Amino acid sequence: MTELSSADFPPATWRLIVETDPHDGAWNMAVDETLMEAVAAGASPPVLRCYQWAPPCLSLGKRQPIGTVDLAACQVDGVHIVRRATGGGAILHTDELTYSVAIAPDDPRAAAPMLDAYRRISQGLVAALASLGLTAEMNPFVAGGPQVSSAACFEAPSAYEITVSGMKLIGSAQARPAGRVLQHGSIPLHGDIGRIARYLAYESPEEREALAAHLRERATTLDAVAGREVTFVECAGAVGVGFTSALRLALAPSALNADEMQAALVRAAGKRAEVEADLASIA
């Protein structure tokens, strides 16, 4: 498959939203979906958003069973739970930068099929890491290749996710509800990549520790591959540089407007109710 360069895209201006204050999981997912809806309605140009989380939050893929979560461990440690609009396995969001892209499906950077759109957008992530002095690769797509089934997103890279020296660094997912495109992903900055295992349900401590060990062997953090501390602000700057250069963009710093803020508040309440309903279903 031939890679597209920035010259293959028409120039465009996107909104850039960088949130230095962390927010809870329901709010973060609500904002991503609100921006997706605003772009689809023509009320906003495409948006690149960088944000972080507090308290720590376990996000579940759209169809991931709540039974894969160790609810007691989450409660003891104050880890929130939220469900994403995108698929895939669970991600523990803490000590990271999360990026999201809301874009129209007819934009050449996101035109179908999904894997091609995924690859194009991920070029911005590879360029972001290059701006930090890192050589990254997109995990290749292998038709008919083995599929990894795991409750944890970072256990193995999927097609076009980002690796450095063979270790998964950025896990991403995309949703394309009618007339809409949302891609978001996690860039772990530091910390123990295996700690998510504590918050997933396993029949024995040995199974849990095996997952943690496997994650530490297969995935990594930005600080580890850079050999130094990379702050959220520095990483956000690199993401902006990468998307600008790889996708032929100008980025206009922005914030949520009043209508988006109100819509996100309503959607966040719905996200919290959704988790409560999930929990009630297994009580």
Salt bridges, closest charged atoms under 4 A:
GLU3 OE1 - ARG119 NH1 3.51
GLU19 OE2 - ARG49 NE 3.01
ASP24 OD2 - ARG272 NH2 2.90
ASP32 OD1 - ARG49 NH1 2.72
ASP32 OD2 - HIS184 ND1 2.93
GLU33 OE1 - ARG267 NH1 3.48
GLU33 OE2 - LYS271 NZ 2.46
GLU37 OE1 - ARG180 NE 2.80
ASP70 OD2 - ARG208 NH2 3.06
ASP77 OD2 - ARG198 NE 2.59
ASP95 OD1 - HIS190 NE2 3.53
ASP95 OD2 - ARG195 NH2 2.75
GLU96 OE2 - HIS93 ND1 2.90
ASP107 OD1 - ARG109 NH1 3.24
ASP116 OD1 - ARG119 NH2 3.76
GLU155 OE2 - HIS214 NE2 3.65
GLU161 OE1 - LYS168 NZ 2.73
ASP192 OD1 - ARG216 NE 2.90
GLU209 OE2 - ARG216 NH1 3.22
ASP223 OD2 - HIS190 ND1 3.92
GLU234 OE2 - ARG228 NH2 2.74
GLU260 OE2 - ARG15 NH1 2.74
ASP278 OD2 - ARG83 NH2 2.93
